[in-house]
């Protein structure tokens, strides 16, 4: 198969590699796509689904002696937002990250437009960088959208009040807002591994579904392995082992050690995967 090589002729007057495929252009393209709109709608709809579930099910508390975060969902808008993050962080929020990062390069290859982008000419590193930044930006926006809508819905339904701690005590509204921002930031960092997997696979295949499904599948495998207690301390090296460490941030006296370890593990894996994606794509025969 032939290889699409970079041009060796002198650059045209006014050509600047750093100005090709601007972020605003890539962002506008991705925002107009149907999958972006559908995913945004699903995340915005989830708090309403939870509200209906709690309305039909009645008071979530009092079922047993052990009080959990779920039991405090109807205490205030802040609690409802925290519960929305809790029920979605393990799987639902994996989907937009895998979708936005796995559908980047692979979709262009599937449309047979990738080689034309490179012939524009858009340098390969620049193309990947623009697509990665936009994909991560959309992933972060998805994680912000869910708690913001949940906070609005929960406040309308249950009122504006402090964040009730399952183990006792409460966080005032100002502190609760700050802690929820920390939670969102940590969830985003913990999902960087899924983003790295999806982005790397996107540079390896012309099938977007394969990249997205592969990233989701490997993330699920990580969750399964973390449930295998026989692995002992080896689980500490699994990103999934630290995905709910953010719960330590919504305590009267927060504990940061778990979040620090989780951040270190996730960013290490992600940087390696991103580096593999850039290295592999730089040497790839582009024929699509």
N, C-alpha and C positions, 0 to 999 in steps of 0.2 A: 504494500500500500504506500501511496505517496505521502510525503510529509509536508505540511504547510509550514514553510520556513519563514523566518523573519526577514524583512527586506534589508538588503545590504546597501542600497543606493543612498546617496545623501538625502537627508530629510528635506521635505519641502519647506519653503519659506513660511514662517509662522507656526510650524508644527511643534507642539510640545507634548511629549508622551504623558506628562503628568496631568494634562488637561483633557485627555481622551476619556470617554465614558464617565462624565461627571456624576457625582453621587446623587445629585438632584434628578438627573435623567433616569438613572437606574431606580431610584426610589419611586418616581412617578410611574414607571413601567410596572413595578411590583404592586403598587397600591391599586392599580386598575385591574389587576388580575382577579378572576372570580374566586380562586381559592383563598386569597387574602380577605376578601369581603365575607366569604362564608365562615372562615375561621374566626374573624372578628365578631360576627353575629353569634356564633356558638358560645364564645367566651362571655359575651354580653348577656346572653340568655340564661347561662348557668345560675346566676344568683336568683333569678325569678323562679327557676325550677326548684332550687333549694327552699325558697320561701314557701312555695306551694306544698312541698314535701313536709316542712315543719308545721304548716297550717293544718294539713290533713292529719298528720301524726300526733299533733298536740304538743304538750310540754316534753322536750327531749330529756329532761332530768328525772331523777327519782326512780330509775329502773333498777339500780343496784347501789351498793354502798360506795363504789368507786366513782368519783366524779372525774370526767374527762373534758377536754376542750369542746367536744361535740355537745356535751350537756349544757354548756353555757352559751350556745349559739344565739338564743333569743334574749340574752341579757341586754344587749345593746348593739348598735350598728358596728362598733369596733369588733365585738365578738363575732358577729355574723361575717365580717370580712375575714377575720382570722380563720374561721371554720371553712370558708370558701377556699382559702389558700390551702388549708390542711387536706381537704378532700380532693383537690385537683393537682397538688404538687407531685404526687407519686406517679401519675400517668397522664392526665389530661394536658398538663402544661408541657409534657414531652412532645406531644403531637405538633403544635405550632413551631417549636424549635426545629424538629426534624423536617417538617414541611418546608419552612422558609430556607433552611440551610441545605437541605438535600435536593431541592428543586431549582437550585441556582444554575450551575453549569450544565447539569444533565438535561434540563429542559431546553436550553439553547442547542445542545447536541441533538436532542430529539426533534427539534424544529428544523434542523439542518441550517441553523443560522450562526453557529459558533465560528465556523471558518470565515464567514463574512465579517464578523466582528473583529477577528484577528487580522483580517486583510485590510481593515479600515485605514490605517493600522492601529489597533489597540494592543499594546504590549500585554503579554500573558499575565505577568505579575499585576499589572494595573487592573486588568479585567477581573482577576480573582479578588483583589483587594476591594474593588468597588462592590462586587457582589457579596463578599463576606461582611463588609461593614453594614450594608443595607439589610442583609439577612439577620444579623445580630440586632440591629436596631428594631426591626419588626418583631423579633422574638421578645425583646425587652418591652416593647409597646404592648404586646399581648399579655405579658405578666403584670403590667401596670393596669391595663384595662380591667382585668377581672376584679382585683380588690377595690378599685375605684367605683365600679358599678355596684359591687357587693356592699360597700360602705354606704352608698347612696340608698340602695334598696333596704338595707338593714336599718338605717337611721329612720327612713320613712315608716318602716313597719314596727320597729322596737324602740325608737328614740335614740337621741344622742347622749351617750353616757360613757363612763369609764370602762376600760377593758377588764372584765372580771377574770381572775386567775383561778383555774380549777382547783389548785392546791390551797387557795385562800388568799385574800387580799385583792387589790385592784390597782390598775395603772390609770392615772388621770388621762383625760383626752389628749392633751399635748404630748405626754410621754408615750401614750399608746400609738399615736400617729407616727412618731419618730421610730418606734420599735417596728411597726408594720413596714416602714420604708426599709429598715435594715433587713427584715424578713424577705421582702421582694428582691432586694439586691443579692441576698445570699442564694435564694432560689435560682436567680438568673445565673450566678456563678456556678452553682452546682449543675446546671443544665448545659454548661459549656462543653462537657464531654460528649453529650448527645449532638451538640452543634458540630463539634470536631469530627465525629464519626460520620454524620450526614454530609458534611462538606467534603470530606476526603472521599467518600463513596461517590459523591456527585461528580468528582473529577475522574472517576474510574469507569463510569457506565454512561450509556446514552439513555437509560431508562430512569426517569425521575422516581417512579414508584419503587424501583429497586433500591435506590439510595435512601429514600424516606423509610421504606419498610425495613431495610437492613439496619438503619440506625435505631429504629424503635425496637426491633427484635433483639439487638445486642444490649440495649438498655434494659429490656426485660430480663435477659439472661443475667445481667449484673445484679438485678433485684433478687432473682432466684438464688444466685450464689450467696448473696448476703444473708439469705434465710437459712443457709446450711451452717448450723452452729459448729459442726465438726471441723470447719476450716479454722476455727479459733481466731488467733490474731491476724491471720492472713486476710480476714475480712476488712481490716483497717486500711488495706490498700485498694479497696473497692470504693469508687465514688458513691455508689448506692448506700454504703454503710453510713454516710454522713448526710444524706439528703434531708433528714428531718432534724438536723442539729439546730435549725433555726428556732425550734421550740424553746431552747434555752434563752432566747432573746426576749420572750414574752413572760418573763418571771420578774418578781419584785427586785431580785438581785441577779441580773443576767450573768450567765457563764459563757465565756467566749472561746474556751479552748477547743470545743468540738467544732465550732464554725471555722476557727483558724485552721485546724487540721483538714477539714473538708474543703476549704478554699485552696489550700496548698495542693491537695490531691487532684482536685478538679482542674485547676489551672495547668498543672504539670501535664496531665493527660491531654488536655485541649491543645496546648502549645505544640506538643509532639505531633498530634494529628493534623493541625493546621500546617506545620512545617512539611509533613509528608505530602499533603495536598499540593502545596506550592512546588515542592521538588518534583513530584511525579508529573504534574501538569506541564512543567517547563520542558520535559523530555517527551511528552506524549505526541503521537501521530494524530493530528486532528484532521479527520476526513468527513466530519458531519457539519 
